[in-house]
Amino acid sequence: MTIHIRRAHAADAALILRFITELAVYEKAEHEVIASVEDVETSLFSATATAKALICEMDGEPIGFCVYFHSYSTWLGKHGLYLEDLYVSPAARGSGAGKRMLRHLAQIACESGCGRFEWSVLDWNEPAIGFYEAIGASAQSEWVRYRLAGDALKAFAEGVE
């Protein structure tokens, strides 16, 4: 069994959308995926794209992906690396692919001079939480994540309160 991680290319947009949808099904949020192949292609592979993607392959077959981007820490005065999504197909879980992708991203963070590597996990996802803690990651319980999206985002932007 050979695991290989490579940069994603525009030709991978449909594959990435398939993995995004599979992840959303796992997270009980399939109805929230509104992205199209064209959206993925534009947002990840256009000249102005700020996010990047990796494809994980086992014996030449795609088994997972991750999407990440650089953030910034004012306290550290350095960039960080933020993992938006990481997904490994159910049949390939336990193969070490997820750990390999996380290590690959950690190497990118170190090579880029990042001061931290962060991501979020759903509070009910015990397998992922256990996995992250096993590699030395720690929950940041003092921070609460907030979001403005959809109509609430538009209303606030327009000054409607």
Secondary structure as GFF3:
##gff-version 3
##sequence-region A 1 161
A	DSSP	beta_strand	3	7	.	.	.	ID=ss1
A	DSSP	three_ten_helix	10	12	.	.	.	ID=ss2
A	DSSP	alpha_helix	13	26	.	.	.	ID=ss3
A	DSSP	three_ten_helix	30	32	.	.	.	ID=ss4
A	DSSP	alpha_helix	37	45	.	.	.	ID=ss5
A	DSSP	beta_strand	51	58	.	.	.	ID=ss6
A	DSSP	beta_strand	61	73	.	.	.	ID=ss7
A	DSSP	beta_strand	78	88	.	.	.	ID=ss8
A	DSSP	three_ten_helix	90	92	.	.	.	ID=ss9
A	DSSP	alpha_helix	97	111	.	.	.	ID=ss10
A	DSSP	beta_strand	116	119	.	.	.	ID=ss11
A	DSSP	alpha_helix	126	134	.	.	.	ID=ss12
A	DSSP	alpha_helix	150	157	.	.	.	ID=ss13
###
